[in-house]
Amino acid sequence: MGAELVARFGELAGRQGAGRTDIRALDRVAEVVPAAGAGRIDSLFVALDTQAWGRYDDASLAPEMHPIPQPGDEDLLNRAVLETYLKGGAVFAVPSERVPGRTPAAAILRF
């Protein structure tokens, strides 16, 4: 994973504030999954040693997160990885301590 992408994530995340509509960096799984499905992710950083269990409703674009797997759940991080890759984004799977923002997933958006 390039240090320049990590720096870019930090720069974009630092520009965000309340009420801004030009968000270009995400670090919450609940936001990353819909962005991946919409093809908005340019670069995705995901923790190798973490799972984010839940369900994703394609109609409402809202993930339902669970602390432990429930019947019918999937690893939403895997879903984000697949969606990002299939839509031409770059995926960087790294140990959790190397994900920008120290969250299970972080993304730089295309738009």
FENVENQUI-V850708 format. One record per residue. N is the residue number from 0. RES is the residue in one small letter. SS is DSSP state (helix for helix, strand for strand, loop for the rest). Layout:
N/RES/SS + N/RES/SS
//
This chain:
0/m/loop + 1/g/loop + 2/a/helix + 3/e/helix + 4/l/helix + 5/v/helix + 6/a/helix + 7/r/helix + 8/f/helix + 9/g/helix + 10/e/helix + 11/l/helix + 12/a/helix + 13/g/helix + 14/r/loop + 15/q/loop + 16/g/loop + 17/a/loop + 18/g/loop + 19/r/loop + 20/t/loop + 21/d/loop + 22/i/loop + 23/r/loop + 24/a/strand + 25/l/strand + 26/d/loop + 27/r/loop + 28/v/helix + 29/a/helix + 30/e/helix + 31/v/helix + 32/v/helix + 33/p/helix + 34/a/helix + 35/a/helix + 36/g/helix + 37/a/loop + 38/g/loop + 39/r/loop + 40/i/strand + 41/d/strand + 42/s/strand + 43/l/strand + 44/f/strand + 45/v/strand + 46/a/strand + 47/l/loop + 48/d/loop + 49/t/loop + 50/q/loop + 51/a/loop + 52/w/strand + 53/g/strand + 54/r/strand + 55/y/strand + 56/d/strand + 57/d/loop + 58/a/loop + 59/s/loop + 60/l/loop + 61/a/strand + 62/p/strand + 63/e/strand + 64/m/strand + 65/h/strand + 66/p/loop + 67/i/loop + 68/p/loop + 69/q/loop + 70/p/loop + 71/g/loop + 72/d/loop + 73/e/strand + 74/d/strand + 75/l/helix + 76/l/helix + 77/n/helix + 78/r/helix + 79/a/helix + 80/v/helix + 81/l/helix + 82/e/helix + 83/t/helix + 84/y/helix + 85/l/helix + 86/k/loop + 87/g/loop + 88/g/loop + 89/a/strand + 90/v/strand + 91/f/strand + 92/a/strand + 93/v/strand + 94/p/loop + 95/s/helix + 96/e/helix + 97/r/helix + 98/v/loop + 99/p/helix + 100/g/helix + 101/r/helix + 102/t/loop + 103/p/loop + 104/a/strand + 105/a/strand + 106/a/strand + 107/i/strand + 108/l/strand + 109/r/loop + 110/f/loop
//
